[in-house]
């Protein structure tokens, strides 16, 4: 596969290829309030980047690498028939907990927790792995499963930022992880469950992978086939987004999912992501700074309530109800 051209037009087409359309804008509150994070947080600094959308499929693959997480998705969601809807619901929740008010973040997470209370079952006979025998039971509210899903999301956000945006400032990854303890608490994880640093979190993830706890099984590969289908069957640029997805995965996980990866793939992946990072300063503002971030900044400052011309333009872009 040849590296994608680094022209601005090619990059714009890339961002439109193989990615699910955004769902309805989830934030409603205009009263000045910072929410769980707020201006100056590492979370807002990282999450203001629209290019992080290129990590969406990687997050889902990492989460579904755990056979019990994958089985929950297969048994209790319309994932196979409506992957775009699943993406939109997840993206809406992430947007709300990051940029919404505290009340909005809590309400959105209560809805997720209510759904999770109904998610339980066991591995069918043909979905066992070395670590999980057929019949192994799962509950979405099991702390170990919640922790894996939490870690896979955070790890992906930081990986995607470094891959397609650029390096983080020293200590910013550690701050990001610490700030997300607030989200872990809302999800029902007890205090002390998470990690003090990025290296500590990555060490925990690697132990889950090496031990086989998070080794993709048949159910995981079934989920992956849906996630990767648009890249396999879609236009050439959709295949490029699949290249980025696969390239961001840990080598072990990529191999266990059966994703073909050659030296040519590696060369193309490195050239493409280098082009993305180099071209980012020349991209339109909407591809460098998320309008959702701008909405949250305007809310905190009280600018939304003052109704400036700038906020009117912003609201029209977001199609806020």
C-alpha positions, 0 to 999 in steps of 0.5 A: 500500500502506498502512503497517502498524499499529504495534500490538504484535499486528500486529508479532508477526504480522509476524514470523511471516509469510513467514519460514522456520521456524528449523532445529535449534539448532546449538550443542552445546558447554557448556564456557566459551569465547568463540568467534571474537567473545565478550562485548563484541564488536560482532558479539555486540551486533549479532547478538543482535537477533532482528529481523535475521531480517527481513534474511535474504531481502535477504542472499540477493538481494544475494548472488545479484545476482552472476550467477556466485554465482546460477548456483552456487546453481542448479546445485549446490543444491536451492534452487528446490525447498527454499528453506527448507532452504537458509535453515535451513542458512545460518542454522545456519552463521551462528549457529555462527560468531557464537555457537559456540565456536572449534571449532564455528565451524571445524567448521561452516565446514570443512563449507561449504568442503568443499561449495564445493570441488564447486561449479564450472561455467559460465554457460549460453548464456541467462544471460550479462550485460554483464560475464559472457559465456555460458560464463564459468566459476565456482568457489565458492572463487574469492576474488572470489566469496567476497568478494562473498558475504562483503560482501553478508552483512555489509552486510545485517546492518548495514543490517537493524540500522539499518532495523528495530532502530536506529542503531549507536554511532559506530564500531560498524560499522567494528568489526563489519567488522574482527571478521568478518575472522576469518570471512573467514580461515576461508572461505579468503580471504587476509589483506588481502582485506577492508576497514578500514572500513564506508565502504571496504566500501560503496565496494567493493560500489558499484563491483561494482554500477556496473561490472556485475560484480554486475548481476543476470542471468537466473539471478539473477532466477530465484533471486530469483523463489524468494526473493520467491515467499512474499511474492507468493503468501502472506498480506498480512503476508507481502507486508509482509515482502517490502516490507521486503526490497525496501526494504532493497535498493540502488535499482540492485539493486531495479530490476535485479531488476525489483521494482516500487517506487513512491512509495507503496511508499517511503512505506509502507516508511518508515512500517513500519520507523519503527514497528518501531524505535519499538515494539521496546522494548515487544516481548517479550524473546524478540524483543529479545534472541536466546535464542542470544545468552543461551545463548552468554553463559551458556556463556562465564560457566560458568552452563550447567555450573552448571545454574541454573533460568534456564538450564534455562528457556533450554535448554527454549526452545531445544530443545537436544539 
